[in-house]
Amino acid sequence: MRNFKVNIDITDLFLDLKQFHLKEYPMPYLTLFIEADDPDDACYTLIQRLIKDILRRDTSISTRIFCRSIKKLIRFDKILSL
């Protein structure tokens, strides 16, 4: 497994994410480090981690609908292999 540096843009989600008080996502533009097999796997793992963190806070139907929209609204700016 390789390490990746991933720059993401969550400006479209940021106002909705604030209500969940997630400490890992304090700004709309983030740089995260993740361990994965390839860049596609890094993106998938990052999305799954975000959804899992949100669902730990709240499991209501509206939250689940919001989690489905995350996959469409998150943008990956840059993915670098370290």
CORMONOR-V325787 format. One record per helix or strand of 2 or more residues. SS is the DSSP state (H for helix, E for strand). FROM is the first residue (numbers start at 1). LEN is the number of residues. Records with the same first field share a line. If there is no record, write none. Layout:
SS: FROM-LEN + FROM-LEN
This chain:
E: 2-8 + 29-8 + 75-7
H: 14-7 + 39-19 + 61-13
